[in-house]
């Protein structure tokens, strides 16, 4: 049949058939890469959920510092310091408190609903703290950013939201193509007609190639996001354990006999107008404050830049 078509069209039909085969190969490559991206998207989404969970746990752990910092007033909240090589690094408990407040605000805004990547707590944990972005703005900014729209597709939660101009356009290219007509197989057509049809196919092929490039770029970004997220999870888990352990030691040192220790400190402050904490206490507070400061900075670490 192909031989007959080529004879009666003087080879024009064969040229079209070869171009169609090229296009079908491109279609197959698209479908394979698309499925790979969808699979990766699901894996990364699960990793991001873990980031959210560990950040919530970390904030709850860091909040323990308020048992000490609540009794630090005014300048005392910035008194603490720690040695860093030959330098002295100050510790600002207000900054630590802001990390706690941001996390609590996100969690309170998400009460009663899933704490997934598309929620307020997801925006805080993955993008920014509420101290630098208002509720809802972060997610809206992500979905509206042309540069990251395709990469952050999983916020939409499904294959229909695979990146707006990038993947959605790709789906339209593939899904909207009509099977190449036989060009009136019962008639004879010229190479001029074949050239016109081949040009049409090649234009569609260019569109698909652009989409393939976008998918490959998305896969690279997804790999990077997954790696960054996994590193953050491990770091937060380790630092949470360290903080919990060291805080327990410091707290027991400051309040050796809980009721009596609090009474002595209260008397020192309210009767003798001295500091609530002793000099020895301040050294302990400086130590745990340094760990808390590092802990807060790690909690504030973003997975995505705005």
C-alpha positions, 0 to 999 in steps of 0.5 A: 500500500505504501509503495502504491501511495509513493508511486502515485504521489511521486514519493510525497506520501513517503516523505510525510510518513517519515515525518509522522514517524519522527513526530510519533517518536517525539510524542513517545519521548514526551509521554515518558518524560511526563510520567517521570516528572509526575512520579517525581512530583509525587515523591517530592511532595511527600518529602515536602510534607515531611519538611512541614511535619519536622518544622512544626515539631521543631517550633514546639521544641524551640518554644521551651526556651520561653520557660527561661526567656520570659523572665528576661526583660529589656536589655537582658534579652540581648545580653547573652553571647557566645564565642565564635572563634575570635569573635563574639556573637550576640543572641537576641531572644526577640528574634528567637521568639519571632520564629516561634510566633511565625510558626504558631501563627501558621499553625493557628491559621491552618487549624481544622484543615490539612497541613499540606503544602498548599496551606498556611503552615505549608507556606510558612514552612516551605517558603517564608515566615509570616514575619516577611510575608502575609498569610496567603501571599506566599502561595499566591506569589508562588503560583503566579511567578512565571519563572517557578510556575512549572516547578511548583506545580504540585501545589495544585495537587494534580496532573491538571496543574502541571505548570501553567504555561510550561506543562499545561501548554505541553499537554495541549500540544500533545492532546490537541493534535489531530491525527495527520490526514491521509491527504486524499489517498485516493487522489494524487497530490504534489510535493508542494502539498507535502511540503506544506503538511510537513511544515505544519508537522515540524511546527508542532514538533518545535512546540513539543521540543520546547515542552520537553526542554521544560520537563527536563528543567523541571526534573533537575529542579525537582531533584534539587528541591528534594535534596535540599529538603532531605538535608533540611529534615536531617539537620532539623531532626538532629538539632531538635534532639540536641536542643531538647537534651541541652535545654533539659540540662540547663533548666535543671541547672537553673532551677535545681529545686524548682519551687525554692529556686523560683522563690529565691529568684523572685525575692532577689528581683522584687525585694532586693531589686536585683536581677532575676537570674544569677551570674551563673544562670546567665552563663547557662542562658548564654549557652542554651541561647546560642543553641536556640539561636542556631535552631531558630535560624535552621527552622527559618531556612526556606526550601523555596525562595520567593 
